[in-house]
Amino acid sequence: MGDTFSLGRVAGIKIGLNWSVLLLMALIMFSLATSWRSDTISDEATFAMAVAASILFFGSILAHELGHAVQARRDGMGIDGITLWLLGGVARFKGNFPGAGAEFRIAIAGPAVSALLAGVFIGLWALPGMPEVIAQVAGWLGLINLLLLAFNLIPALPLDGGRILRSALWAWRGNMVGATRIAGGLGRGFAYLLMGGGVLLILLVGDLSGLWLVLLGWFLSSAATAETRAITAQSGLEGVTVRDVMVEQPVTASPSETLDRLHGTVVWGPPFTAYPVVDRGVAVGLLPSRCFNEVPQARWPVTAVADCMVPLQDVETFSADSSALDAMFALQGGGLGRGLVVDEHQRIMGLVSVTDIARALRMRQAFVDPIG
């Protein structure tokens, strides 16, 4: 998501905040401060309650997503991070779920955290002698976490309930693609109900809050469709290795040569978006072609490839026998979108990119399911 600011790490997991959260937080503060205004609580205290409640609301969403992320890491999955945005939180995983059991554990972990938070806040609200300002905030947070729990458990992808349903269907039928299509179809159906309800709320009642339901429904429909397509596409890469999709014998660069000399060498050949950097036969990095745009042309003669390349430790590397599907997940998680194929001695065997893998997938699908 664009315009996201880093909030650091929690339990080693990167946390990001989208600017839209600030807008929603301001709306929640205003709404609570207005609805909680009373003769027994000062305006200053009411405002402080609203601020605390809105911060703890997003803290609850973050805790929910951390539940997913921590369990995913326990099940051996990589975590790109968590982003809080207008419609809640998103935990981004690397790769597919290892199995149906792992997906169930990861999916249920978030609702389990929400249930625990709801119990804690409702307990505070019900505690005898609790000051009114604290009890009111705690009661609201308890109710909100219960609503989040109930909503997330609806059996419609990409909600947690949809993932729980998919894991059950996956375990029963042994087919993740078929399970995804069923859960995704339910997800789209639920999304259409939300959007329809939002439109009716606006037209029949004149309640503009229906726009929120329309926006939420649109997001859920898009997410369910995207995930169904992605899983279906990934099934077409089963058995495909990096060797099958890589560019063999790519044009390489030396770390000591200048950008000017490299450009003079490659300008007459086929264009590439990146060049492996090799020193004495061993891969040491990758030079993205964008370096030619980032460095002023007048400085090409005095700028070495080593000054502009991405060092090897920051480049995804694969063996030729690696799974193309695993390579696609790894490359999508990085910023370069391409990686090096090397042997056990770090000698270059080829170059692979998301585009190469996508092209191979399209060719396989055209072969398996021809049109005409």
N, C-alpha and C positions, 0 to 999 in steps of 0.2 A: 504494500500500500504506500502511495506517495505521501509526502509531507508528514512523515512519522519521526518523532523525536525519541532518542534513546533515554531510558530511565535507569540504565545500568543492568545488573544481573541479580536474580534471586535464585539461590541454590544452583548457581552456575548457568542459569537459563536467561538469555537476553530478553529484556522487556522493552517494548516500544509503545509510544503513545501517539495516536493519530490526532491531528488538530481538531477533528470533529468531536472528540471526547470533551474538549473544553466548552464547546457550544452546548452539548447535552448537559454537562454538569451545571452550566449557568442556568439552563431551563429548569432543571430539577431543584436547584437552590431557590429560584424565584417562586416556583410552585409550592414548595414546602414552607418557605418563609411566609407565604400568603395564607396557606391553609392552616398553619399552626398558630397564627396570630391570636392572642387571647388576652383577657384582662389580668390573668394570673401570672403571665410570663412577659418580661420586658421585651421590647423590640430587639435589643442587642442580643439577649439570650436566644430569642427565636432565630435570629440570623445565624448565630453560632451553631445552633442545633441543625439548621438547614445545611450549613457548610460541612459539619461533621458527618451528617447522614449521607450527603452526596459523595463525599470522599470514601466513606466506608462501603457505599453501594458499589463503586468501581473496585474497591479493594476486595469485595466479595466475588466479583466477576473474575478478577485476577487470581484469587485463591482457587476458584473453580477450574480455570484453565491450567493453573499449576498442578492441580490434581491429575489432569490428563497428562501433562508433560512429564511429571515425575514418574508416573506409572509407565509411560512409554519408554522412558530411559531404562527403567528396571527390566522391561521386556526387550531391551537391546536395540531400540530405535533411536536414531539421531534426532535432535531437536534444533530447528532453525531459530526458534524464539516464539515469543507471545506478543501479539499486538492488541491493544485496546483501541476500539474505534466506536463510531456512532451506534452500531447495532450490537455492541457487546464486546466479546473477546475472541481471538482466533489463535489457537496453538498450531504452529506449523511444524509438521513432522517431515523427516527425510525418508523417502521410500515408502513401500507398502507395509501393511501390518504383517508380521511374521506368520500369523495364523488366526483362526477364528477365536481361539481362547484369548490370545493377546488383544485382539480388537475389543472383545467383551470387557476385559479388565481395564483397558485404557478408557473405554467409553463410560463405564460405570463409575470410574474414579472421580470425575467432575461432579456428577449429581450427589455422590457420597459426601463430598466436601460441602456442597450447598445444603444438604440435609443436616450436617453437623453444625454449620453456621446458623441455620434456622433454629435449631434446638438451643444453641447458646443464647441467641438474641431473645428468643421467646422466654427462656429461663430468666434472663435479666429483667425482662418486662414484667414477669409474674412475681419476681422476688419482693417479698414484703418490705416496706420501708424504702424502696428505691425512689430517689428524687424524680419528680415529674419530668424534668427535662431529659434525663437519661432514659427513663421508662418509655417516653414517647418515641425517642429515636430508636431504641432497641426494638420496640414493638413494630415500628415501620420496617426496619431492616429484617426482622423475623418474617413478616408477611411477604416482603419482596423476595427473600431467598426461597420461601415456599412456592411463590409464583414462578420463579426461575426454574426451580426443581420440576414443577409440574409441566411447564412449557417444554423444557429440554427432554423430558421423558416421552413426549409424543413420538410414536413410532414412524417417523418420517425423516429420511436422509435430507440434509446433513446434520440434523439434530442428534443429540446423544441417544435418544430412543430409537432413531433410525439406524444408528450404528449397532446398537444392541440387537435390534431385529436382524440386521444384516449378518451379524456374527452368528446368530442362532440358525439362520437359513444356510449360511456358509458351512457351519458344522454339520447340519442335517443333510444338505444336498452335496457337499463337497465341491461346490462351484462358486467362487467369489463373484464372477462376472454375472451369473444369473441372480445371485442374491442382491447384487448392487442394482440391477435393473428393477427388481421388485421394490426394494427400499427407496430407490430414486423415484420410481413412479408414484409411490405413496407420498414422497416428499413434494413432488410437483403438484399432486392433487391437493395436499394440505395448503400449499402456497397459493393456489388458485382460490381456495376458500377464503384465505386471509385477504387476498386482494379484492375479491367480490364483496366480502363483509365490509372492507374499508370504503369501497365505492358506495355501497348502500347507506353506510353511516353518514357519508358526506351528502348524498342526494336526498335521503329521506328525513334525516334528523338535522342536517346542517352542521354536523360536528366535524370540524377540520382535523380532529385527532385520527380520523379515518385515513388520512394521508400516511400516518405512521404504519398502519396495517398494510397499506398498499406497498410502501417502501420495503417493509419487512418481508412481505410475500414475494415481491420481485427478487429480493436478495436470495431467499430460500430456493426459489424456482431456478435461478441462475446457478446457484451452487450445486443443487441436485443434478441439474443437466450436465454441468461441467464435470462433476465427479463420475457420473455414469459414463460419459464419453471417454474420460481419461482411463478408467478401469477397463473398458471395452477395448480401447486402443492398445493398452499395455498387454492384453492377452495375445495380441498379434505379434509381440516380440518374444514370446516364449521360445527358447531354444536358439535365439539369435545371439551371437557373440560379437564382441568389439571388432574382432578380425573381419567379420562380415560387413561392417559398416564404415570402417576407418579409411582415411585417405593414406595410401601407402606412398613411401618415398616423397614426403613433402619437402618443399624448399626450406632449407635450414639457414640459420644465421650464426655467425661467430660473435661471442660477447665483445671482442676487441674491435670488430669492424664498425665503421661509422654508418649512420643512417643514410648518408648520401651514397656511399658505396653499395649498400644493400639495395637501395631503391634503384640504382643504376643496373643492378643485376636482375632484379625481378620485374622491372617495369615492362619488359618485352615478353614476359612469360604470363601464364594464367594468374589472375589475381587471387590472393588468399587473404583471409581476415586475420590470420595469425601465423607466425613463423617460429618453429621450435628453435631454441638457442642451444648450440652444441659446442662443447669445449673438449678437444681431444677425444672426440667420439662419444662423449657422455653428455646426456641432457642436463642443462643447468638452468633452464627457464623457458619462458614463452614470450615472444614479442607481439603484442596486438598491433594490427595495422593502424589503429587509431593514434599510435605514437607519431606517425608521419603528420597527422593533423595537429597534435598537441604541441609539437616542437616546431618553432618557426623555421621555415625552409633555409633561411640564412645560417641557422645553427646546425643544420644537418652534417656539414663537413667536420664539425668539432664535437658532435654528440655520438658517443659510442652506444652500441646496442645494449651493453650492460647497464648503461645509465637509465634506460627506458623500459627494460624488460621486466616481466613479473618473475621473481625468483622461483625455483622449482618447488620449494616448500609451500608456496601459495598457489600451485597449479595442481589440478586433479590429474592423477596418473593411473593408468590401467594396464593390465596385461592383455595380450591379444585374445586370451581365452575367457576374459571377464564377460559377465552377462551384459548385453547391450541395454537391458532394462535397468540394471543397477547403475550403469554408466549414465543413462538418461536422468535418473533421479539425482545423482551426484552433480551432474553438470547444471541441472535446473536450479540446484541449491546455491551454486556459486555465481559470481558476477561475470566470469569470462564466457561461459556458455560453450567452452571447448577445453579439451584436455589432451595430454600426451599419452601415446601408447608406447611402452618401453619393455625391454626384456629384463631378466634378472640382474643384468649388469648396468642398467639404466641407459642402455643404448636405444636410440629412437627406432621404432618400428612403424609409427604412423601418427596421424593426427585425427581426433574424433570430435565431433560437435553435435549439439542437439539437432541442428539442421540435417546432418548426415543420418542420424537415427530416425528422424521424422520422415526423411525421404525413403529410407528402407522400409519403414512401416507402411507408407502409402503404396509402395510397390508390392508388398506382401498382400495387402488388403485387395489391391486391384487383381492380383493373381488368384487369390482364394475366392473372391466374390466379384467376378467380372460383370460389367454392365453391357447389355446389348444381346 
